[in-house]
Amino acid sequence: MSDSHAELNPPVWAEEVLRVLLKPEDRESVSGDLLEEYRESVCPTRGRARADLWYARQVAGFLWRSTWMWAVLLAACVIGREWLDWWLSPTNDFYARAAVSTWLAISIFTGAGVSAAWRSRSIAAGVLAGFVTGAVSALIVDLVSLAQLAIWHDPHTMRMIAASGGVEEVFLLPPMVVVPGTICALAGALFGKLAATVFRSHAVE
């Protein structure tokens, strides 16, 4: 490796996010391999700016693989609730459904935090997983809801939507859940890291 190549480094934030996401035993090898490819192959052929973008995409790939299942599961729960309220079983009493939806969301966010922290033994990874789970889920829900309204906007459907909270709630609630969801993921991350540490200590013994 030449001295000039050795001076090339990807964005600090991207390196930190990558190391947070990886298992402790993989941090040096995976981050080292990516750094070598960044310096030796990507930077010389694409230039610094595009190489930074390439590195960020690699990190985003690791983040996506650790969160997509939770994001899709959360989005499916929200969209399923929409179908229930709008078409399958309209009602005027939403208490039970709201309670179930809330606890499902709490469980999913907490699960995302536990899973990420268990794997990486990093609380930050759990918090990041919760935030991304909420953000990606909100994007999916809003896009699907927009498509549904573009196809079905007859008077009956619009009355059911109004009765269940209105169009504003359909699009604003998913993004608003990101912050409390991330807090749930933090709680899960604390538990996940503690459980992983205890399990590892017993395994070593």
N, C-alpha and C positions, 0 to 999 in steps of 0.2 A: 504494500500500500504506500503510495507516494505521500510526502509531507503535505502537499496541497489537498489531497483527498482526505487526509486525516483531520484537516481543519474543518471539513464540511460536516455540519450536524443538522438534523431535522429540527422542526420547531420543538422547543422545550416542553410545551404543554402536551404535544402529541406523544413524546417519549414518556412523560409522566403518566398519562392516561393508559398507555400500553402496559407499563410496568404494574400499574394498579390492577389491571384486568387479568393479568397472567397468574398462573399458579407460581408459587415461590420457586419451585424447582425448574420452571421454564423461563424465568425472567431473563437470566443472563444469556441463555442460548438463543431464544427467539428474538429478543431485542438486539442481540449481537448480529444475528443473521440478517435482520432487516436493515440495521445500520450499515453493514458491509455492502448489501445490495444497493442501498441508497447512495453510498459514497462511490462505489466502484462501477456501477452500471447505470443507475437511473440519472444521477446528477450529470455525468459526462454527456449522456445522450439527449436528455430532455431540458437541461438547464435547472437552475436552483428553484425557481418559482414552481415549475411543474413537478419537480422532484418532491418539494414540500407537499404539494397536493396529492401526489402518489402516496407518500408516507401517511398522510392524514386518512386517505381511503383505506389503507391497510388497517389502521387503528379502528376506523369505523366498522370494518368487517369483523374484527374481534368483538367489538361492542354489540354489533347486530346479532352475532351468533350467540351471545350470552343473554340477550333480552327478547329476541323476536317471539319466542314461544309465549312469554308472559304478556307481551303487548297484544298479540293476536287473541289470546285467551280473554284478556280484559275487554278488547274491542268486541269480541263475540258475545260476551255477557251483556254489554251495553246495547248492542244491536238487537240481541234476542229480547231484551226488555222493551225496546221500541216496538218490535213486532207484536209482542204480547199486548202492549197498551193500545197500539193503533189498530190492529186487525184481528189477532187471534182471540183475545179475551178482554175487550174494553171494560173498564170499571170506573166507578167514582171514588172508590176507597183504595188509595195507593199505599197505605201504611205498611202492610205486610210485604208488598213488593219492594218498597223503598228500603225496608230493613234488610231483606235478603240481598238486594243489589249492593247496599252499603257494605255488608259483611263479606260478600264475594270480592268486592274491590279491595277491601282491607286485606283479605287473605292473599289475593294475587300480588299486591304490592309487597306485603311482608314476605311472601314466598320468593319474589324476585330478589329482595335484599338478603334473605337467608342463603339462597343458592349462590349468589355472586360472592358473598363474604366467605362462605364455606369453601368454595373453590379457590379463591385467591388469598384467603385469610386477611382480607383488607376491608375495613369498614367503608372506606371511600368507594370501593368497587360496588358495594351494596347500595349506597346512596345514589351513585351514578346509574346503576341498573334500574332503580326505582324511578328516577327522573326520566330516563329514556323510555322506559315502559309506558309511563303516563303520556309523554309527548307523542310517541309513535301511535299509541292507541287512540289518542285524541284526533290525530290526523286521519287515521283509518275511519273512525266513527264519523267525523265531519264529512269526509268524502263520500262514504256510503250513504249517509243521511241526505246529502245533497243530491246524489243520484236517485235515491228513493223518491224524494220530493219532486224531482224533475219528471219522474215516470208516473207517480201516483199523487195527484194534488186535487182530487175530486172533493166536493164539499164534505162528504162523510169523513174522509181521512183527515181533512183539515180540522173538523170538529173534534175528532179523537185526539189530535195533536194538541189542540188548544186546551182540552180537558186534562191532559196529562202534564201540562206545564208550559206549553207554547213552543213556537219555533225557536225563540231566543234561547230557551233552555236546551233544546236539542243541540245547538251549535256552541253555546257558551259553557255548558256544564262540563263536558269532557276536558277542555283546557284548564278549567278551574280546579279540577280534581288533582292536577299534577303536583301541586305543592303539598296538600295533606297526604297524598299518596307517597311522596318522597319521604315524608316524616315516618310513615308506616314502614317504608323500606329501610330507613335508618334503624328503627327498632329491630327489624328482622336481621339487619347486618350485625348489630351488636350481639344478638343471639347466635347468628351463624359463625361469627369469628370465635366467640367463646366456645361453642360446641366443637368447632374444628380444632381449636387449641387443646381442649380437654381430650378429645378423641386421639389426637396425634400423640399427646404425652402418654396416654395409656398404651398406644400401639408401640411406642418406643420401649416402654417397660416390658 
